[in-house]
Structures are given as structure tokens and as C-alpha cells.
Amino acid sequence: MRRFFHSHQGRYTGGFKNPVILVSRYISSIRSFCTYNPVAVNYAIDGLLVLGALSVAANNNSIFALRLGAGEFHLAMLQFLPQALNLLLLIPMGLFTDSLVNKRRMLTGSLILSAIFYLAVAVVGFNAQAQPLLLFLAFVSLGLVGIMMYSLAWQGYFPEVVESANRNTVLTLRARMSIIVSLIVPLITGGVLAAIPSERGKIIIHQVFYTIIALMLIANAIHLRKINAIDPAPPKKLQVEEIKKASKRLLKNKPFLIFTGVALFFHMTWHLDWTLFFIGQANYLMLNEFQLGLVVVGSTLAQFLTLKFWSKRNQRFGVEKPIIFGILGLTLPPIVMIFATTLPLSIGPTVFMVLNAFTFFGFSTITLNFFQCLMPVLDEEYRSFSVSVYSSFIALSNAVMPMAGVAIYRGFGGDVRALRIAFIIAIVLRIFAAALWWLRIKYFHSSFADCKNSQE
């Protein structure tokens, strides 16, 4: 390459600065990548569609609930209900997924099921007689259960489609596409809602957004037919003896148990302030819909700009160690919230939106690395069952901890001082979670190696 550059330096020096040539080469490189790594491209489209739909939902659910009369308890229930349903279904669905010859059917079916419930949210009559808030909570929860089923099947199907050497590349590209759509969606949804003057008009816009969510999920279900397994796991029969065997093997899988314990504690510290952050932004910083969207855009942009950096760290140091920086990085958003709520409202919201974006410099390690850390410790014979057990614990955390955060907030008085105390507790717990992750790497690394070698 160096020889080529020197031999053609005089001829092409001006050409390197020509934007037409630069764009042409960029397009050519994209086409080349699509040719030799089509599975990465297909998973990138999957990320665009499903994460785009979830981004639309995430930027509508809490605001819509408030418009339907939700209080702090209802906002916490918006987290609790879908996760409680997940707890009931995850393990049976994991066993069912392992019994399928083609797990892709589970992927497409769950997306269509979720789309039906989001369409129900869009078309239901929101009036006092129809109890709109209860209908909203029910349909959104069921829609998220469909997404859970998709996620479970996705994690079981992914190792059957993508070779281990290509996983970091595929997941990085998918994460990059997902982040791009997450940058665009909050600006559009927040801008449109802020521009509508009437409450009735805003509700209609919310209903349009939920229709779009359903259409994106259906489009992804159709697209997933392009993704085929190259190393499908043999299906397991749904029998009591098979369930006992899977459970016994799981209890003997020491690397999996240690990973699940440490990961669960981290997620508990992370989920603790999810509802509190919305309360802080809406009740104490008084952010409107567009400003709430800007908060999401700022944090997402930070992830997008650092994704390549952390992907390279993965290639150099592995996927375990960088997560420490991601966990420690999550101690910074609560600090920014505490600081911003001490400032006057004339400058507090602006300071929060600017500083909060910089606190997500390490968050890409969470979205990019956790799944890659999980895969080596899974039982290859009962992969989906193992994922469902792990996901059940995370769902339990996601169901309980936001409500626990609200309980702490109310217990200390339910005011801005109580909010700050709750965030301080979250900060301390996250530092401890980072220490546990470091101890896991330091003292149980041989277990990871043994597990990986046994799978190979």
C-alpha cells in the first residue's frame, strides 16, 4: 500500500482532495463491504428497524402516560408490568425456542405479535369511559412482551448465524445503525409534539407514532427472512426430563452463574434510577418534549462518536475489561442531575442537557460488550434456555428496581432533596458493581477460558 502511494503520489495528490473522488471511494467501500459481509448488513437493517421502533416508543410512552393522567406510581408500573409478564414467560419461551428447528420463526412471530399490540395502542378510543390509562398500560406492556420474545430468540439465533470471529464487526455495525436512528427519532418526535398546540392534537400524533412502530416491526419481520443459520443447534424435545437435564447442567455451569450474579447486581444499580431520571427532567428541570428529545440525542451522539473507539478496544483488550469503564461512566449522569437541580431554572436545564451528553462516553461498552461476554459462558446444548434464565433475572431487576427507586425517593420526602439522595445511593452502588466486575475478571478468568475451550 505504501509503495502504491509513493509511486502514484504525483499523479493523485490533487485527486485525494477532490470530494467527488472521496465520495466515490466511500460508496465503493460500502459496496465492497456489503458483498463480503452481507450478514453484517442484514443485521444492521434489523437494528435500524427494531431499534428505530423502540426509540419511537421510548420517546412516547412516559409522555403519553402523563397526558392520560399517570402519576409517579403509574410511571413505575410502565416499567414493572412488562417485566413482570416477562418473568412468567421467559423460561417457557426459552424452552420452546430450543425446541424449534428454525428459531427465525420465533423472531418473526414475536415481531408481528408486538406490532398487533402497538396497533391496539394506536386505535383504542382514549376517553374517560374507556379508562385510557389502564388500556395504554396493558397494550404497551403486551407489546414489550413481544419485543422480549424477539430479543430472546435473537440471542439464541445470533450464534447460529454469525461466526465468532465476525461477531464484534456485526454487532458494532448494528449498534452504529441503531444509534443513528436513535439520534434522528427523538428530534422528529419531540419536535412534532412540541409544535402541536392542543392536547387532543398531541394525542393524535402519539397514535400516529404507535402506528409507525407497528409498521416498522412488520417490515423487520419480513426482512429477517434474509438471515439464515449456518450452524443451527439441534432442536430439543419439550419433555420434563429434558427440562431437568437443562436445569442440572445450568446449575453446574460455574462461569454462567458467576456472570449472571455480577451482571444482575450491575443491572439492579442501573435500573434503580430509570423512573427517577424522568421525574427529575420533567418535574424539577421542567423540560418540554423537544428538550427531552435533545437529552436522548446528546447521549446517543456520545455513544455514536465513541463506538469505533470501544470496538477497537475490544479487538485489542477483549470484551471483558472495557465494561469497567462503561459501569463507572454510568456514575456520571446522576452527578450531573444532582448538580443541575441545584441551579436556577434559567440555566439548569441547559447545563444538564450539555453535561449529560458527555457522561455517556463509555456507554457503548454496555450495549456492545455485555452480550459478547454472555455468549462464551452459555451452555451450547441449551443456549436459549440459558439466555432465558439470565434474561429472567434481568427482567426481575427491570421490574422491581425502578419502583424501588421511586420508593426511596418517596421515603426521603418526595422532593428535590430526596431525589438527590436517591441518586447518591445509585452512584455508590454502581461503583461497587464496577469493583465486582473487576474481581470477576481477575479471579475467575480461568473459568472463562475453561468454558470457552470446552465449547470449542
Secondary structure, 3 states (H helix, E strand, C coil): CHHHHHHCHHHHCCHHHCHHHHHHHHHHHHHHHHHHCHHHHHHHHHHHHHHHHHHHHHCCHHHHHHHCCCCHHHHHHHHHHHHHHHHHHHHHHHHHHHCCCCCHHHHHHHHHHHHHHHHHHHHCCCCHHHCHHHHHHHHHHHHHHHHHHHHHHHHHHHHHHCCHHHHHHHHHHHHHHHHHHHHHHHHHHHHHHHHCCCHHHHHHHHHHHHHHHHHHHHHHHHHHHHCCCCCCCCCCCCCHHHHHHHHHHHHCCHHHHHHHHHHHHHHHHHHCCHHHHHHHHHHHCCCCHHHHHHHHHHHHHHHHHHHHHHHHHHHHHCCCCHHHHHHHHCCHHHHHHHHHCCCCCCCHHHHHHHHHHHCCCCCHHHHHHHHHHHHHHCCHHHHHHHHHHHHHHHHHHHHHHHHHHHHHHHHCCCCHHHHHHHHHHHHHHHHHHHHHHHHHHHHHHHHHHHHHHHHC
